[in-house]
Amino acid sequence: MSDHFSGPAVMGDPAVDITDFYAFPSPERPGNVVLIMNAFPMATSQSFFSDVVTYRFRLRGVTRSGGSLVHGTAEHTIDFTFSDVPEGSSVQKGNIVTSDGREASFVLGEP
């Protein structure tokens, strides 16, 4: 269940409202997981991600032990941050950093 627009931070900056999270095996790349996080439930095509928060995935590996799953102790993170959007611009840049030090940059709306 998602809880939208609760708390003072969300009311002040709706782009920080993380609403849903999905994780499932990739149908196209066996052995990989697809992660999806929804934020800003009332966003429009003119909306942007917040430039003051880090959107983070925290992951731990699991192993099957008998009939249950046991999570590992090693934690992996994937952090997404976004730039401020200059006045008169509609371009927002993003950056990804993983806990093992890999980085990538991108521009929203570009493949």
Buried (B, 14 or more C-beta within 10 A) or exposed (E): EEEEEEEEEBEEBBBBBBBEEEEEEEEEEEEEEEEEBEBBBEBEEEEBBBBEBEBBBEBEEEEEEEEEEEEEEEEEEBBBBBBEBEEEEEEBBBBBBBBEEEEEEBEBEEE
